[in-house]
Amino acid sequence: MLQYAARRLLLSIPVLIGILVAVFILARLIPGDPCKAMLGEKATAATCERFNEANGLNKPITTQFFIYMGKVLRADFGESIRFSRPVSIILAERLPMTIELSLAALALAILVGVPAGILSAIRHNSPIDIATMAGANIGVSMPVFWLGLMLAYLFSIVLGLLPPSGRLTSGLTAVPFFQVWGLSLATNTGFYKVMEFFSNLYILNSILTFNWTVLLDVLKHLILPTAALSTIPLSIIARMTRSSLLDVLGQDYIRAAKAKGVPRVGLVMKHALRNALLPVVTIIGLSLGGLLGGAVLTETVFGLAGVGRILFEAITARDFPIIQAFTLVIAVGYVVINMMVDLSYTYLDPRIRLP
């Protein structure tokens, strides 16, 4: 298995390079001039010339690409054109929010979707099955931005139970754990950026600092966006679980086990479910990758400073370093998730042997 994982990692390198090349070229094919997007349409030719020279945009595109590739190999994503800040710092600030939201949404989708699919398959063609699949169809068809606004209106404005937006209540501060622990780190080092990244995972940071007030507040702010974002993957997981389990329950070995008197619960949970989970695990992996790259609407509705919002703003402003860095990170996430899904197949079905 380790050899397979290592081989997959090596094979993913050309994929990531191809993605980087495609994103680099496509970003520059977006209509509009970065200078005009940043400085306005009235920017003079001399101003734009100085702007392009300062940001390395006056060089040939091949030269720009090889300069960028050299920086990426050193884990240097350059400096944002719009914010005049290192992109790695912006990644450390924005990516944790999206990771927390995506993992929370996926966890909710699995915890609700898989049992709903199992129950629907066991009670096939019953009122429970019909109601579950009707709910799944509604969930997969419901626009996330509309659902987010309705949830915020109902639970925040009408009922006053949950905060409508933001990540943390004004006045509360999530002090980084390395500061609480008394660690003094130089801000220009890579280790500091890694620690900054983990400290911006507010749930993890509040647990490490034993700040239960911040933890409770973060979880309260996460409930509504998680519910809105999880709706589509939850519905897809429920439908896939039901379909796969129904297919397995119709197999000969299930009928043989049933004829031997195996209890219904054992028949489903021990014999059928494990084989039925293979396509479900694939859908879960794809869903997580989609959540990491597609949370822009949820983050916008709930005022969350994550990857989706800044990536949209970067595309609007033609901020090439941010576009390239964030897209590469999302692509790496897809590669890692797909590899983990492949490795999980051998556990779920011992008949599968990885080459």
VMD Tcl script that draws the C-alpha trace (Angstrom):
set ca {
  {0.00 0.00 0.00}
  {2.86 2.37 0.77}
  {4.36 1.68 -2.64}
  {1.01 2.41 -4.26}
  {0.68 5.69 -2.33}
  {4.21 6.73 -3.31}
  {3.54 5.85 -6.95}
  {0.32 7.86 -6.91}
  {2.15 10.84 -5.47}
  {4.77 10.66 -8.21}
  {2.11 10.33 -10.91}
  {0.29 13.35 -9.49}
  {3.28 15.63 -10.14}
  {2.67 15.86 -13.93}
  {-1.03 16.42 -13.20}
  {-0.27 19.32 -10.87}
  {2.21 20.81 -13.36}
  {-0.43 20.55 -16.09}
  {-2.98 22.25 -13.83}
  {-0.49 24.99 -13.02}
  {0.25 25.58 -16.71}
  {-3.45 25.65 -17.60}
  {-4.34 28.04 -14.77}
  {-1.35 30.28 -15.58}
  {-2.43 30.60 -19.21}
  {-6.19 30.82 -18.62}
  {-5.75 33.51 -15.96}
  {-4.01 35.67 -18.53}
  {-6.68 35.01 -21.12}
  {-9.33 36.62 -18.90}
  {-10.52 39.76 -20.71}
  {-9.20 42.95 -19.17}
  {-5.90 44.45 -18.07}
  {-4.70 43.98 -14.46}
  {-3.58 47.61 -14.40}
  {-7.00 48.88 -15.48}
  {-8.73 46.47 -13.08}
  {-6.64 47.70 -10.15}
  {-6.12 51.39 -10.92}
  {-9.25 52.13 -12.92}
  {-9.96 52.82 -16.57}
  {-8.39 56.29 -16.39}
  {-4.93 54.96 -15.62}
  {-2.42 56.37 -18.09}
  {-0.09 54.32 -20.28}
  {2.93 55.47 -18.24}
  {1.22 54.45 -14.99}
  {0.34 51.04 -16.38}
  {3.89 50.59 -17.63}
  {5.26 51.22 -14.14}
  {2.56 48.96 -12.67}
  {3.42 46.08 -15.03}
  {7.14 46.49 -14.39}
  {6.64 46.48 -10.61}
  {4.59 43.24 -10.81}
  {6.70 41.51 -13.46}
  {3.91 41.62 -16.04}
  {6.05 43.30 -18.71}
  {8.18 40.18 -19.23}
  {7.38 37.52 -21.87}
  {4.77 35.06 -20.66}
  {7.22 32.13 -20.81}
  {9.65 34.04 -18.61}
  {6.85 34.85 -16.18}
  {5.90 31.17 -16.02}
  {9.40 29.87 -15.30}
  {9.92 32.55 -12.66}
  {6.67 31.50 -11.03}
  {7.56 27.79 -11.25}
  {10.87 28.49 -9.53}
  {9.06 30.29 -6.72}
  {6.50 27.49 -6.30}
  {9.29 24.92 -5.95}
  {10.54 27.04 -3.04}
  {7.00 27.21 -1.58}
  {6.87 30.90 -2.52}
  {3.60 31.92 -4.18}
  {4.67 35.50 -4.75}
  {2.97 38.69 -3.67}
  {-0.63 39.66 -4.26}
  {-1.06 42.44 -6.82}
  {-4.16 43.76 -5.10}
  {-3.21 43.49 -1.44}
  {0.60 43.87 -1.75}
  {1.04 41.01 0.71}
  {2.65 37.57 0.40}
  {0.13 35.10 -0.97}
  {1.30 32.47 1.53}
  {0.17 34.72 4.39}
  {-3.22 35.23 2.71}
  {-3.49 31.45 2.29}
  {-2.76 30.95 5.99}
  {-5.51 33.44 6.83}
  {-8.24 32.37 4.40}
  {-7.82 28.65 3.77}
  {-8.53 27.49 7.38}
  {-12.02 29.04 7.27}
  {-12.91 27.11 4.13}
  {-11.41 23.89 5.49}
  {-13.42 24.15 8.70}
  {-16.63 24.91 6.82}
  {-16.08 22.15 4.23}
  {-15.24 19.48 6.82}
  {-18.21 20.46 8.98}
  {-20.55 20.35 5.97}
  {-19.19 16.98 4.85}
  {-19.47 15.54 8.37}
  {-23.10 16.62 8.56}
  {-23.77 15.23 5.08}
  {-22.30 11.84 6.05}
  {-23.93 11.63 9.47}
  {-27.37 12.35 8.02}
  {-27.08 11.15 4.42}
  {-25.73 7.64 5.01}
  {-28.31 6.63 7.68}
  {-31.08 8.20 5.58}
  {-29.97 6.17 2.55}
  {-29.77 2.96 4.61}
  {-33.22 3.50 6.09}
  {-34.65 4.30 2.68}
  {-33.15 1.12 1.17}
  {-34.40 -1.08 4.04}
  {-37.88 0.44 3.78}
  {-37.91 0.37 -0.01}
  {-41.10 1.81 -1.56}
  {-42.49 2.62 1.87}
  {-43.68 6.11 2.92}
  {-40.30 6.59 4.65}
  {-38.48 5.82 1.40}
  {-40.69 8.17 -0.59}
  {-40.34 10.98 1.95}
  {-36.55 10.55 2.20}
  {-36.01 10.61 -1.55}
  {-38.40 13.54 -1.97}
  {-36.38 15.44 0.63}
  {-33.16 14.50 -1.17}
  {-34.54 15.76 -4.48}
  {-35.55 19.04 -2.87}
  {-32.16 19.37 -1.19}
  {-30.14 18.78 -4.34}
  {-32.32 21.26 -6.27}
  {-32.33 24.07 -3.70}
  {-30.01 27.02 -4.45}
  {-27.45 27.44 -1.66}
  {-27.65 31.24 -1.67}
  {-31.45 31.18 -1.24}
  {-31.32 28.52 1.47}
  {-28.60 30.44 3.32}
  {-30.65 33.63 3.31}
  {-33.77 31.79 4.50}
  {-31.88 30.06 7.31}
  {-30.34 33.35 8.42}
  {-33.72 35.08 8.34}
  {-35.52 32.32 10.26}
  {-32.96 31.41 12.92}
  {-31.34 34.83 13.35}
  {-33.97 37.48 12.62}
  {-37.20 35.69 13.56}
  {-36.08 33.30 16.31}
  {-32.87 35.02 17.39}
  {-31.17 31.71 18.13}
  {-28.04 31.88 15.98}
  {-25.76 34.62 14.63}
  {-26.55 35.58 11.01}
  {-23.00 36.07 9.75}
  {-19.34 36.24 10.62}
  {-17.00 33.75 12.21}
  {-16.67 35.15 15.69}
  {-18.72 37.56 17.81}
  {-17.33 41.08 17.99}
  {-15.24 41.47 21.13}
  {-14.04 37.87 21.24}
  {-10.51 37.12 20.08}
  {-8.99 33.79 19.14}
  {-5.44 34.24 20.44}
  {-3.06 31.93 18.51}
  {-2.08 28.89 20.51}
  {1.64 29.46 20.01}
  {1.30 32.86 21.66}
  {-0.65 31.37 24.57}
  {2.09 28.75 24.93}
  {4.72 31.50 25.05}
  {6.45 30.61 21.78}
  {8.26 33.49 20.08}
  {8.47 32.92 16.33}
  {10.01 35.10 13.62}
  {7.19 36.24 11.34}
  {9.21 35.83 8.14}
  {9.87 32.11 8.59}
  {8.01 29.23 7.00}
  {7.43 27.66 10.42}
  {5.58 30.78 11.55}
  {3.31 30.59 8.49}
  {2.51 26.95 9.30}
  {1.71 27.83 12.90}
  {-0.38 30.78 11.71}
  {-2.32 28.44 9.44}
  {-3.17 26.02 12.27}
  {-4.02 28.87 14.65}
  {-6.59 30.13 12.13}
  {-8.41 26.82 12.44}
  {-10.46 28.37 15.23}
  {-11.96 25.10 16.48}
  {-8.54 23.47 16.82}
  {-6.98 26.65 18.21}
  {-9.66 27.10 20.89}
  {-9.26 23.45 21.99}
  {-5.47 23.80 22.21}
  {-5.85 26.98 24.29}
  {-8.74 25.61 26.39}
  {-10.82 28.65 25.42}
  {-14.27 27.08 25.61}
  {-16.05 30.44 25.21}
  {-14.46 30.97 21.80}
  {-15.08 27.33 20.84}
  {-18.80 27.60 21.62}
  {-19.07 30.89 19.76}
  {-17.26 29.53 16.69}
  {-19.53 26.47 16.61}
  {-22.64 28.68 16.87}
  {-21.45 30.77 13.92}
  {-20.72 27.60 11.93}
  {-24.16 25.99 12.26}
  {-26.08 27.95 9.61}
  {-23.40 27.98 6.87}
  {-22.74 24.29 7.50}
  {-26.43 23.46 7.14}
  {-26.69 25.47 3.91}
  {-23.51 24.08 2.34}
  {-24.19 20.44 3.30}
  {-27.61 20.25 1.63}
  {-26.45 19.17 -1.83}
  {-23.78 16.62 -0.79}
  {-26.16 15.25 1.86}
  {-28.82 14.63 -0.75}
  {-26.37 13.04 -3.18}
  {-24.88 10.77 -0.49}
  {-28.34 9.67 0.65}
  {-29.42 8.80 -2.88}
  {-26.16 7.00 -3.68}
  {-26.28 5.01 -0.41}
  {-29.86 3.93 -1.12}
  {-29.12 2.94 -4.73}
  {-25.91 1.05 -3.90}
  {-27.43 -0.76 -0.92}
  {-30.49 -1.83 -2.91}
  {-28.18 -3.25 -5.56}
  {-26.16 -5.22 -3.00}
  {-29.28 -6.47 -1.20}
  {-30.34 -8.10 -4.47}
  {-27.14 -10.18 -4.74}
  {-27.18 -13.98 -4.40}
  {-24.97 -14.10 -1.30}
  {-27.38 -11.80 0.53}
  {-30.32 -14.03 -0.34}
  {-28.28 -17.07 0.81}
  {-27.48 -15.39 4.14}
  {-31.11 -14.47 4.54}
  {-32.15 -18.08 3.87}
  {-29.73 -19.21 6.59}
  {-31.61 -17.09 9.09}
  {-29.18 -14.20 9.50}
  {-30.98 -11.39 11.37}
  {-32.01 -8.44 9.24}
  {-29.80 -5.99 11.11}
  {-26.75 -8.22 10.76}
  {-27.62 -8.91 7.13}
  {-27.57 -5.21 6.29}
  {-24.82 -3.90 8.56}
  {-22.36 -6.80 8.37}
  {-22.86 -8.32 4.92}
  {-24.37 -5.68 2.64}
  {-23.31 -2.24 3.84}
  {-19.57 -2.71 3.55}
  {-19.78 -3.62 -0.13}
  {-22.36 -0.92 -0.76}
  {-20.05 1.80 0.62}
  {-17.55 1.68 -2.26}
  {-19.41 4.10 -4.56}
  {-20.51 6.12 -1.53}
  {-16.88 6.69 -0.50}
  {-16.12 7.88 -4.02}
  {-18.96 10.37 -3.84}
  {-17.79 11.56 -0.41}
  {-14.30 12.20 -1.76}
  {-15.60 14.14 -4.75}
  {-17.97 16.06 -2.50}
  {-15.14 17.20 -0.22}
  {-13.12 18.40 -3.18}
  {-16.15 20.25 -4.51}
  {-16.82 21.84 -1.12}
  {-13.25 23.16 -0.88}
  {-13.53 24.89 -4.22}
  {-17.20 25.79 -4.31}
  {-18.01 27.49 -1.01}
  {-18.01 30.97 -2.53}
  {-21.79 31.47 -2.33}
  {-22.04 30.25 1.25}
  {-19.10 32.38 2.35}
  {-20.60 35.43 0.65}
  {-24.06 34.98 2.17}
  {-22.72 34.49 5.70}
  {-19.88 37.03 5.49}
  {-17.09 34.48 5.95}
  {-13.56 35.38 4.90}
  {-12.61 32.15 3.14}
  {-11.11 30.94 -0.10}
  {-14.23 31.39 -2.20}
  {-14.65 35.11 -1.60}
  {-11.02 36.08 -2.09}
  {-10.70 33.89 -5.20}
  {-13.72 35.61 -6.73}
  {-12.26 39.02 -5.86}
  {-8.88 38.00 -7.28}
  {-10.42 36.95 -10.59}
  {-12.26 40.27 -10.76}
  {-9.05 42.21 -10.05}
  {-6.87 39.98 -12.30}
  {-4.71 39.16 -9.27}
  {-2.76 36.35 -10.93}
  {-0.65 35.21 -7.93}
  {-3.74 34.60 -5.77}
  {-5.63 32.87 -8.60}
  {-2.71 30.54 -9.30}
  {-1.90 29.76 -5.66}
  {-5.43 29.07 -4.48}
  {-6.24 26.99 -7.56}
  {-3.08 24.94 -7.04}
  {-3.96 24.33 -3.38}
  {-7.46 23.16 -4.35}
  {-5.97 20.87 -7.01}
  {-3.56 19.37 -4.46}
  {-6.54 18.80 -2.19}
  {-8.33 16.89 -4.95}
  {-5.26 14.71 -5.59}
  {-4.81 13.85 -1.90}
  {-8.52 13.14 -1.40}
  {-8.70 10.86 -4.45}
  {-5.65 8.94 -3.23}
  {-7.22 8.48 0.20}
  {-10.42 7.22 -1.44}
  {-8.44 4.68 -3.48}
  {-6.61 3.47 -0.39}
  {-9.89 3.07 1.52}
  {-11.15 0.60 -1.11}
  {-8.82 -2.13 0.14}
  {-10.22 -1.79 3.65}
  {-13.85 -1.85 2.54}
  {-13.40 -4.70 0.08}
  {-10.42 -7.03 0.72}
  {-10.90 -8.51 -2.75}
  {-9.42 -5.31 -4.16}
  {-5.66 -5.45 -4.35}
  {-3.81 -2.28 -5.20}
  {-1.04 -2.79 -7.78}
}
mol new
graphics top color blue
foreach p $ca { graphics top sphere $p radius 0.5 }
foreach p [lrange $ca 0 end-1] q [lrange $ca 1 end] { graphics top cylinder $p $q radius 0.2 }
display resetview
